[in-house]
C-alpha cells in the first residue's frame, strides 16, 4: 500500500517557503518511526506504508524560530491521497504532551 501526499508551497512568516516534515507512527501511543519527507513543499510524493505503521505525522514550520506545528493521520486503511494543506494543525492532537488549558 502507498499513500500520495501533496506538499504545498506555502510561504512562512519570514517570506520564504515553509519547511515540511513527514514521519510514520507506530503502536498505540503515537511513537514516531522513520521519516519519509523533509523539504520546502511544492511537490507530490508517493510513499510506501511500512509494515507496522499505525499512522503518519505531518509537521510544518510557519515560523522557523518556533517549534513545528503538527497533525496526525491515524487511519491508514483507506488513505490513498492526502493534501497536507487540508490538515487541521490548530486542533489538539491525540498524542499531544501539552497540558490542556
C-alpha distance (Angstrom), angle and dihedral (degrees) to the residues before:
residue distance angle dihedral
X1 . . .
X2 3.82 . .
X3 3.79 133.4 .
X4 3.79 123.4 -149.6
X5 3.80 115.1 -146.0
X6 3.79 127.3 -167.1
X7 3.80 110.5 -148.9
X8 3.82 108.3 -159.9
X9 3.79 123.6 -139.0
X10 3.81 95.7 -126.4
X11 3.79 123.8 166.9
X12 3.81 117.6 -118.0
X13 3.82 126.3 -142.9
X14 3.82 90.3 -89.7
X15 3.82 93.0 58.2
X16 3.81 94.5 -107.1
X17 3.78 130.5 107.4
X18 3.78 114.7 -73.0
X19 3.80 119.0 -107.5
X20 3.85 116.2 -123.6
X21 3.81 130.6 -168.4
X22 3.82 130.5 -174.0
X23 3.80 128.0 -165.3
X24 3.79 137.5 168.5
X25 3.80 123.8 -111.5
X26 3.80 122.9 -143.1
X27 3.79 133.5 -169.8
X28 3.76 127.9 9.3
X29 3.82 99.3 -68.7
X30 3.80 101.8 63.6
X31 3.80 96.7 -100.9
X32 3.78 113.5 171.1
X33 3.78 122.2 -127.5
X34 3.80 129.8 175.9
X35 3.78 121.7 -14.3
X36 3.78 122.0 -127.1
X37 3.82 106.4 -175.0
X38 3.78 138.5 34.9
X39 3.78 119.3 163.2
X40 3.78 151.2 97.5
X41 3.80 98.0 -83.2
X42 3.77 129.2 -126.1
X43 3.78 91.3 121.5
X44 3.79 145.9 80.1
X45 3.76 127.6 -128.0
X46 3.79 137.0 -172.9
X47 3.79 114.5 -143.2
X48 3.80 128.5 -171.2
X49 3.81 110.0 -127.6
X50 3.81 107.0 -124.6
X51 3.77 120.7 -128.7
X52 3.79 109.9 -92.4
X53 3.82 95.4 25.4
X54 3.80 111.1 140.9
X55 3.79 97.3 -179.2
X56 3.76 145.9 -29.3
X57 3.79 135.2 -108.4
X58 3.79 123.6 -144.3
X59 3.80 118.4 -162.2
X60 3.79 128.6 -169.8
X61 3.79 133.3 -177.6
X62 3.82 111.7 -144.6
X63 3.81 85.9 170.9
X64 3.79 116.6 25.4
X65 3.82 90.6 -155.6
X66 3.82 91.1 67.5
X67 3.81 137.0 52.4
X68 3.77 117.9 -77.2
X69 3.77 124.5 -96.4
X70 3.79 114.1 -127.9
X71 3.77 142.5 -168.1
X72 3.80 127.3 -163.9
X73 3.78 125.8 -144.4
X74 3.79 107.0 -159.8
X75 3.80 104.8 175.6
X76 3.80 110.8 70.2
X77 3.81 96.9 159.8
X78 3.81 96.4 96.1
X79 3.79 99.7 16.0
X80 3.79 111.4 124.3
X81 3.81 102.9 147.3
X82 3.77 132.1 23.7
X83 3.80 130.9 -175.3
X84 3.81 106.3 -153.8
X85 3.81 90.6 -156.8
X86 3.83 90.4 62.2
X87 3.83 94.2 59.0
X88 3.81 118.8 107.7
X89 3.81 105.2 -120.0
X90 3.82 91.5 171.0
X91 3.82 94.8 62.5
X92 3.81 119.2 93.4
X93 3.79 107.0 -104.3
X94 3.83 121.6 -129.2
X95 3.83 95.0 -116.3
X96 3.82 98.1 39.6
X97 3.79 115.5 145.3
X98 3.80 92.3 -159.9
X99 3.79 117.7 112.3
X100 3.80 111.9 -111.7
X101 3.80 115.1 -115.3
